[in-house]
């Protein structure tokens, strides 16, 4: 079962005087990269939360945004803090707009204070209860994200398997043409030798040996056998419950290697057409695998 690396989930959890909001999104990455945005008072949770994600996901770039709000009227455990770096960015942007457009007037403080997250409540000292609330909310959000990744992965898997079956069918067609192709090559080679050596006496046994050696160079039996083996392995990896994205990418390279060898050895037009079609399908598989965990 394949999983996508793309996903998004948002979840809100209320517990006593706290409301915890968590948003997680993930995109492609060859490895795993986790970025967290959480209140300074919860900085100690950054490492445990990253470990949580790594325990459930193997690849992807994750952005985790966490906010805490007070449900109570008093907000005794919260303090109001200004976000000075963000306010400075807004002021710089407003001044640039005024100067570039040659507008008059000064920037009013209300224009800054009206922007989101300029002033916000932050938890003073987190207790076990608030940390448990955050952790459980992240777990639920991550679970929803993984479910979305699985659903997207199932759709990608259908397309990938369809392409693999197409390659398998084309490989079977090449195999059925193989004996005919080699015999045709030998016959054509003999005719050409006879034409070039018209009037010369040649050793029939030596000529048969040489044509057989040259014909052997266009024999792709071994490549067809290896191709079939790679395709069988591909099916097994797809059925696995473990993340197999990297292995499938490597296996796709090996399949492509065999297809390229078949293309370089063949002299048959139909086989060449089949090789081109296989390469086209492999390219589609590579594009899909770039998003597989």
QUICORZI-V456298 format. One line per field, one symbol per residue. phi: phi as a letter, one per 40 degrees, with the letter a starting at -180 (. if undefined). burial: I if it has 24 or more other ideal C-beta (glycine too) atoms within 12 Angstrom, else O. A space follows every 10 residues. Layout:
BEGIN
phi: ???
burial: ???
END
This chain:
BEGIN
phi: .cbcccaaab abbbagcbbb bbbbbbbcac bbbbbbbadd cbdccdcdcc cccccbbcah bbbbbbbbbc ccccfccbbc bccccccccc cccccccccc cfcbhbcccc ccccccgcba cbccbcbdcc ccccccccdc cccccccccc cccccccdcc cccccccccc cccccccdcc cccccccccc ccccccbdgb cbcdcccccc cccccccbcb dcccccdccc ccccdccccc ccdbdccccc cccccccccc cdccccbccc cccccccccc cccccccccc bcc
burial: OIIIIIIIII IOIOOOOIII IIIIIIIIIO OIOIOIOIIO IIOOIIOOIO OIIOOIIIII IIIIIIIIII OOOOOOOIOO OOOOOOIOOI OOOIOOOOOO OOOOOOIOOO OIOOOOOOOI IIIOOIOOOI IOIIIIIIII IIOIIIOIII OIIOOIIOII IOIIOIIIOI IOIIIOIIOO IIOOIIOOIO OOOOOOOOOO OOOOOOOOOO IOOOIOOIII OOIIOOIIOI IOOIOOIIOO OOIIIOIIIO IIOOIIOIIO IIIOIIIIOO IIOIIOIIIO IIOOIIOIII III
END
